[in-house]
């Protein structure tokens, strides 16, 4: 019997339950990962003709691992995701990371090397903190703000910034453009799905932001339709440079402990102690 979706999930319960119900021939983590990729390809192939052929081939390779009933269930799960994201915006006027919660609802953090995504309330707090800097001024001058996220995960921090922008009456679909990267293709698909469905212009790079390696790029529909490639031209090298510049800002501090202030004592049992 499949376990129930955790009660703490605000949204995404149907997705968790749906994947758990399908986990009789394939493990839940594999179904989740395949569903993410299938859904991401379906969106990508509607706008990104340059990658259409290779991704269509991959789509058929994945979907054919499932029987007709399972295929229909996977399609319904995608429709459920669309409804969940729509519900989030209609309920509060701001977007929210649903797939990060689904990931933990399925307890996949145990499978993927202890991987945990930042909780929504922290993402929203950090988004407001970023917006409180010079972001407002940048939007006023350029008409939009560019964001570089070198380890995007499920896209939670970007969504948190979008939520902060919506709270302050900014249109994150026209005033925000994102270049994001992750070494984990599962995370690339999670972020791509959510940013695409929330209408956020973004390119999600499957690559290594430390070394500059790049294996694929996923452009959201609004990024392509809005001709953002002509308006801003960031690459994986820009992501790597941004990471390196942040590393240079962190200056190691060595704290010297005055030896004369430490008095070592030996008790009657020969045990060294400080007091």
C-alpha positions in Angstrom: 0.0 0.0 0.0 1.4 3.5 -0.9 2.0 5.8 2.0 0.0 9.0 2.3 1.3 12.4 1.3 2.6 14.3 4.3 -0.1 16.5 5.9 2.3 19.5 6.1 2.3 20.0 2.3 0.4 23.2 1.5 0.3 22.2 -2.2 1.5 19.2 -4.2 -0.2 16.5 -2.2 -1.9 15.1 -5.3 1.5 14.9 -7.1 3.0 13.0 -4.2 0.1 10.6 -3.9 0.0 10.1 -7.7 3.7 9.2 -7.9 3.3 6.9 -4.9 0.4 5.1 -6.6 2.6 4.5 -9.7 5.5 3.1 -7.6 4.6 -0.6 -8.1 6.8 -1.3 -11.2 9.3 1.5 -10.9 10.7 3.2 -7.7 9.2 6.5 -6.8 12.5 8.4 -7.3 12.8 7.1 -10.8 9.1 8.0 -11.6 9.6 11.5 -10.2 12.8 12.0 -12.2 11.3 10.7 -15.4 8.2 12.7 -15.0 10.2 15.9 -14.5 12.2 15.3 -17.6 9.2 14.3 -19.7 7.3 17.4 -18.6 10.3 19.7 -19.2 10.8 18.3 -22.7 7.1 18.9 -23.5 7.5 22.5 -22.7 10.9 23.0 -24.3 9.8 21.3 -27.6 6.9 23.8 -27.9 9.4 26.7 -28.3 13.0 25.5 -28.6 13.3 24.2 -32.2 17.1 24.0 -32.0 16.9 21.2 -29.5 13.7 19.6 -30.6 15.0 16.5 -32.4 17.3 15.3 -29.6 14.8 16.0 -26.9 11.9 14.4 -28.7 14.0 11.3 -29.1 14.7 11.3 -25.3 11.0 11.9 -24.6 10.0 8.8 -26.5 12.7 6.8 -24.8 11.4 7.8 -21.4 7.7 7.6 -22.0 7.9 4.2 -23.6 9.1 2.7 -20.3 5.6 3.1 -19.0 2.3 1.4 -20.1 -0.6 3.4 -21.5 -2.3 3.7 -18.1 0.9 5.0 -16.5 1.5 7.4 -19.3 -2.0 8.9 -18.8 -1.3 9.2 -15.1 2.0 11.1 -15.8 0.1 13.5 -18.1 -2.5 14.1 -15.4 0.3 14.8 -12.9 1.6 17.5 -15.2 -1.9 19.0 -15.3 -2.0 18.8 -11.5 1.3 20.8 -11.3 -0.2 23.5 -13.5 -3.2 23.7 -11.2 -1.1 23.8 -8.1 1.1 26.7 -9.3 -2.0 28.5 -10.5 -3.6 28.0 -7.1 -0.6 29.5 -5.4 -0.7 32.7 -7.4 -4.4 33.1 -7.1 -4.4 32.5 -3.4 -1.7 35.0 -2.4 -0.8 36.8 -5.6 2.8 35.5 -5.4 4.5 32.3 -6.7 5.8 29.5 -4.5 8.1 26.5 -4.8 5.8 23.5 -5.1 8.2 21.0 -6.5 10.7 21.4 -3.7 8.0 20.5 -1.3 7.0 17.5 -3.4 10.6 16.3 -3.5 10.6 16.3 0.3 7.1 14.9 0.5 8.3 11.9 -1.4 11.3 11.7 1.0 13.7 11.7 -1.9 16.2 13.8 0.1 17.2 10.4 1.6 17.9 9.0 -1.9 19.8 12.0 -3.3 22.8 12.3 -1.0 21.1 14.3 1.7 19.9 16.9 -0.7 17.6 19.5 0.9 15.9 22.6 -0.7 15.5 25.9 1.1 12.1 26.2 2.7 9.7 28.7 1.1 9.5 31.1 3.9 13.3 31.5 3.9 13.3 31.9 0.1 10.7 34.7 0.4 12.6 36.4 3.2 15.8 36.3 1.2 13.9 37.6 -1.9 12.7 40.6 0.1 16.2 41.2 1.4 17.6 41.2 -2.1 14.9 43.6 -3.3 15.7 45.9 -0.4 19.2 46.5 -1.9 19.8 48.3 -5.2 17.4 46.1 -7.1 14.7 48.7 -7.2 17.1 51.2 -8.6 18.3 48.8 -11.3 14.8 48.1 -12.4 14.1 51.8 -12.6 17.1 52.4 -14.7 17.1 49.4 -17.0 13.5 48.3 -16.9 14.5 44.9 -15.6 16.9 43.1 -13.2 19.2 40.2 -14.2 19.7 37.4 -11.6 22.5 34.8 -11.6 21.8 31.7 -9.6 24.8 29.3 -9.7 23.1 26.4 -7.8 19.4 26.8 -8.6 18.1 23.6 -7.0 14.3 23.5 -7.4 14.3 27.3 -8.2 13.1 28.3 -4.7 15.4 31.3 -4.3 14.5 32.7 -7.7 10.8 32.1 -7.0 11.3 33.8 -3.6 12.6 36.9 -5.4 9.7 36.8 -7.9 7.3 36.7 -4.9 9.0 39.7 -3.4 8.8 41.6 -6.6 5.0 40.8 -6.9 4.6 41.9 -3.3 6.1 45.3 -4.2 4.0 45.6 -7.4 6.7 44.6 -9.9 5.9 42.3 -12.8 8.4 39.4 -12.5 7.4 38.2 -15.9 8.7 41.3 -17.6 11.1 42.9 -15.1 13.1 39.8 -14.2 15.5 37.7 -16.3 17.3 34.7 -14.8 20.5 32.8 -15.7 20.6 29.7 -13.5 22.8 26.7 -13.3 22.9 23.3 -11.5 25.1 20.2 -11.8 22.1 18.0 -11.1 19.9 17.5 -14.2 16.9 16.7 -11.9 17.2 20.2 -10.3 17.5 21.7 -13.8 14.2 20.2 -14.8 12.5 21.2 -11.5 13.6 24.8 -11.8 12.8 24.9 -15.6 9.3 23.6 -15.1 8.4 26.0 -12.3 10.0 29.1 -13.9 8.4 28.2 -17.3 4.9 27.8 -15.8 5.2 31.0 -13.7 6.2 32.8 -16.9 9.6 33.9 -15.7 12.2 34.5 -18.5 15.1 32.2 -17.7 17.7 30.0 -19.1 18.6 27.0 -16.9 22.0 25.6 -17.6 22.9 22.0 -16.9 26.5 22.6 -16.0 29.2 23.2 -13.4 29.3 26.8 -12.2 32.7 26.2 -10.6 34.5 24.9 -13.7 32.4 26.5 -16.5 31.4 23.1 -18.0 28.1 23.1 -19.8 26.1 20.1 -21.1 22.7 21.6 -22.0 20.6 24.8 -21.8 16.9 25.0 -21.2 15.1 28.2 -22.2 11.7 29.0 -20.7 9.1 30.0 -23.2 9.0 33.7 -22.1 12.8 33.9 -22.5 12.5 32.9 -26.1 9.3 34.7 -27.0 10.6 37.9 -25.2 13.8 37.8 -27.2 15.8 38.0 -24.0 18.9 36.5 -25.7 19.2 39.8 -27.5 18.6 41.9 -24.4 21.1 40.2 -22.1 23.9 37.9 -23.0 25.0 35.8 -20.0 26.8 32.5 -20.4 28.1 29.7 -18.2 31.4 31.6 -18.1 29.6 34.6 -16.5 28.1 32.2 -13.9 31.6 30.9 -13.1 33.0 34.4 -12.9 30.2 35.4 -10.5 31.0 32.5 -8.3 34.7 33.3 -8.4 34.1 36.9 -7.5 32.1 35.9 -4.5 34.8 33.5 -3.4 37.3 36.4 -3.5 35.1 38.5 -1.3 35.4 35.9 1.5 38.7 36.7 3.2 39.8 33.9 5.6 40.4 35.2 9.1 43.0 33.5 11.3 42.4 33.9 15.0 45.5 33.5 17.1 45.0 32.2 20.6 47.5 33.7 23.0 49.3 30.8 24.4 50.1 32.5 27.7 46.5 32.7 28.6 46.0 28.9 28.4 47.2 27.0 31.5 47.2 23.2 31.1 47.0 21.1 34.2 47.4 17.4 34.8 45.3 15.8 37.5 46.2 12.8 39.7 45.0 10.4 36.9 47.4 11.9 34.4 44.4 13.6 32.5 45.2 16.9 30.9 42.6 19.6 31.6 42.2 23.4 31.2 40.7 24.1 34.6 
